[in-house]
Every structure is written in structure tokens, then in C-alpha cells.
Amino acid sequence: MKKSLFICTIITIICCMSVSVYAANFNDVSGHWAESFINRWSEEKVINGYEDATFKPNNNITRAEFIAMIMRIFEPTNKAEISKYTDVNNSSWYYDALAKGYAMGAIQGYEDNTMKPESNITRQEAMVILNRILSLTSSGNSDEFIDANEIATWAKDAITAFSENKYINGYEDGSIHPTAYITRAEITKILDKSISKIITQSGEVDLSGMNGSIVIKSENVILKNEEGIQKVFALDDQVKNSLGTSKAVTVINTTSNVENVIDTNKENVSDKSSGGNGTAQNGSATADKTFKIILKTSGNKYEVEKVGELVDGSKVTLVVDGKTIFSDKTFSKDNFFQFKLDMASALKNAAKNKSINIDRFVSTLKDVKEDLPIDLETNILDFLSDDEKAFVEELLGESGKSFKDLYKGLSDEEIMNIGTMIFDMDYDTAKNLLEKM
């Protein structure tokens, strides 16, 4: 029975892992003018494709999709209370992204208590929202565009700032089309120009020739040739305190809770597209329950620091040597299987890109597991006979991937360690383990 359940679990996680399509598999971006931008943000895990292996670069993008992209770039943890908005259901996939975007001051609601998350977003709306985070300044003169009279008053500063910094060029006829819906491809270009780099590894980073903003998510980073950089964002106070830079640093997830992590109390333009009088929301809204595990390399193990209390419904984040492995995963009895799938996928990807040392991770777990009923010595591949492996491969079907392909780059021992420590756990066991770390 256990064996059959395990096989079903493996099949489920395989199916879940194959839903997100990344640039290497997009069949509709080759030769597209935005191909390089699409590839970059796909590799950064900021954008996803569709199940039919397309990206649909010329499709319009919704407000929720755009906010979700921005939140994946900055990874804020603070969330505002947005239950008053009648068209945002807390079960919607974009709910957390909107709650975080609202807390950052990036978005606001309409006066009729809606957010219109599934409405397409215009070019000027997108630039206003992004500039509420970047806080770029401008001359305010948008007359260079032949359709400048179509730019809303509340969008002039943002559009001019993006133009003066060469993040946008307008069209060949000299227009900007401020009220036109923006496409998925156009969004990737604007993000590429305005966010020059996301730094996820320690060490020296050469920023020669870059003039956008940068987001730093790893500790002990030293910036070189940073003169052209507009804004420097640090994921948290630890990242900021270990950062080598001459630039002012904005902390995304500050522990002070005294003021909003992004200064949105600047002179805000009124974005009528997102409602209200244009005053951005202060980030002082009560955050959801969070539990953060911070691992730092110490010999052949990790030193463990925990922030917060683990309770049913907690949002769990794992950070290893300054890099976020997964974040804001809901730990609850009602959704525990999904939590395990998310963790398994995140650990698998982290092991493949060397963001986490699985041997060191398991050594750390062994120190605290004691009487926990987890068999860390059983090889996950031993659970599957050749026929069962063939069956799994057959289920993969048209994907063209084999069972081994899914774990390419990992040793059998690493696969075993990821699989058994997750799928042999029930809710209470997992809670006990995380609390003992």
C-alpha cells in the first residue's frame, strides 16, 4: 500500500513540475523581437508560459499578471488586508501578489472597492505602478511624443522618467500609445531595461554599462562600477548590512516595521486606473503569520536560525546562504500535500543549481530528527521497479522526458534524500521537524 501511494505521489509531482514552461521550451518566441527579454525573465522564474509550450508574446497582460511578475522580482513578505475589494477572492492565484503589491504601495483599489485584477493593463498604468517602486525622477516634459496630449496627468512623470532613462523608446512614428494595452513581450522589455540585474550569489558583481535598478537577494555582495545604477534594493536587513556599495540602499523586507519598506510617501501621481486619490498605502498593515528558516553554511552542516512561530496556516520561507529557496508556502493541514509538492520541487531545483547542498542539509536534519519516523537511508529509486519506472515514463508521454531526465544532474543519493524526507512525513511529523531545526 505504501509503495502504491508513493508511486502515485511521484507521478503527481512529475505532473506538477511539468506545468511551468520556461524559455527553452517556448515554441513561439524564436525570432521574436523580444526573444532575449523573454528568455531572461523566464530563466529568472519571473514569467511562465502556457501548457502548450507557448508564451504568447503578443497577447495583452492583465493587472494581476503584471503585479505577480513584479512581486517575483522583489519578493516582499509584508501583505496588506485587501478583503474589502469585492472582486479579489482569497482563493485566487493572484491574491497574495495583490496583497503584497498593495502593501508596497505599488497598486491601489478603485473607489467602488474593486481592483479589476483580470482587466488588461495599459502602457501608462504599467509604468506608473512600476515607478511607484523604483521612484525615478524626471523633468516632467513628455512633449517628445507626438501623442503626449493622450498621456494622463497622473502618468506624465512616470512615462517621462522611463523615457529619459532609455527604458522606453516609443514607436517609430514618435508616439507612445499611453492608453493602449501593453503586451506580454512589451512588459519583458520594460522590466529588462529598468531592472538591470537580480543578484542571488555572494561575491563581487561588475555592473559596468548598466543604468537600471538592481535587486540583491544574497549576503556579502560587493558592487563594482555601479555609477550608472539608479536604485539598489536589498531583500532584507541582513543583505543590506553585508553589502559593499556606495549607493543608498532600499530594504524590501525590513524588520523595523516603523515605515513602509518602499518609500511610497513621495509625491504620488494619481493613478485613476487603480482608484483612489493616488495616495499609496502605507506598509503598516498587519502581516500574515510567517515562519522563516535561515540556513548558513558551517562546516559540513548548516547553522539554523528561525524567525517567527510555526502554526497551522503559517507562510514558510527557506533561505540558504542568503538565497531564498522557497517563500510564503502555506503550511496547513488542509493543504499539506501541496506544501510537500512545493517543497520537493523547490529543493530539487535548488540542488540542481547548487543553491543548496543536499548532503549538508540532510546532515542538519539528522541532528534534529531523533525519534522522528523518517527513513533517511532508503533510496527513492528502490521504491520503483523497472516496470514501474517504465510506467512513469509512459505517463510523461509527449513531454519527451524520461524519469531520469527529471532528475538530471542529481545523484541517486540526492534524489533519495529529497524524496524520502518529504514524502514519508505527515503534517505533525513535518511540524515537529521544522520546529526542532
C-alpha positions, 0 to 999 in steps of 0.5 A: 500500500505504501509503495502504491501511494508513493508511486502515485505521489511521484507521478503527481509531482512529475505532473506538477513540475511539468506545468511551468514552461520556461524559455527553452521550451517556448515554441513561439518566441524564436525570432521574436523581437523580444526573444532575449527579454523573454528568455531572461525573465523566464530563466529568472522564474519571473514569467511562465508560459502556457501548457502548450509550450507557448508564451504568447508574446503578443497577447495583452497582460492583465493587472494581476499578471503584471503585479505577480511578475513584479512581486517575483522580482522583489519578493516582499513578505509584508501583505496588506488586508485587501478583503474589502475589494469585492472582486479579489477572492482569497482563493485566487492565484493572484491574491497574495501578489495583490496583497503584497503589491498593495502593501508596497504601495505599488497598486491601489483599489478603485473607489467602488472597492474593486481592483479589476485584477483580470482587466488588461493593463495599459502602457501608462498604468504599467509604468506608473505602478512600476515607478511607484517602486523604483521612484525615478525622477524626471523633468516632467516634459513628455512633449517628445511624443507626438501623442503626449496630449493622450498621456494622463496627468497622473502618468506624465512623470512616470512615462517621462522618467522611463523615457529619459532613462532609455527604458522606453523608446516609443514607436517609430512614428514618435508616439507612445500609445499611453492608453493602449494595452501593453503586451506580454513581450512589451512588459519583458522589455520594460522590466529588462531595461529598468531592472538591470540585474537580480543578484542571488550569489555572494561575491563581487558583481561588475555592473559596468554599462548598466543604468537600471535598478538592481535587486540583491537577494544574497549576503556579502555582495560587493558592487563594482562600477555601479555609477550608472545604477539608479536604485539598489534594493536589498531583500532584507536587513541582513543583505543590506548590512553585508553589502559593499556599495556606495549607493543608498540602499532600499530594504524590501523586507525590513524588520523595523516595521516603523515605515513602509519598506518602499518609500511610497510617501513621495509625491504620488501621481494619481493613478485613476486606473487603480482608484483612489486619490493616488495616495499609496498605502502605507506598509503598516498593515498587519502581516500574515503569520510567517515562519522563516528558516535561515540556513548558513553554511558551517562546516559540513552542516548548516547553522539554523536560525528561525524567525517567527512561530510555526502554526497551522496556516503559517507562510514558510520561507527557506533561505540558504546562504542568503538565497531564498529557496522557497517563500510564503508556502502555506503550511496547513493541514488542509493543504499539506500535500501541496506544501510537500509538492512545493517543497520537493520541487523547490529543493530539487531545483535548488540542488540542481543549481547548487543553491543548496547542498543536499548532503549538508542539509540532510546532515542538519536534519539528522541532528534534529530528527531523533525519534522522528519516523523518517527513513533517511537511508532508503533510496527513492529509486528502490521504491520503483521497479523497472516496470514501474519506472517504465510506467512513469515514463509512459505517463510523461508521454509527449513531454519527451522526458524520461524519469531520469531526465527529471532528475538530471544532474542529481545523484541517486543519493540526492534524489533519495534524500529529497524524496524520502524526507518529504514524502514519508512525513505527515503534517505533525511529523513535518511540524515537529521537524521544522520546529526542532531545526 
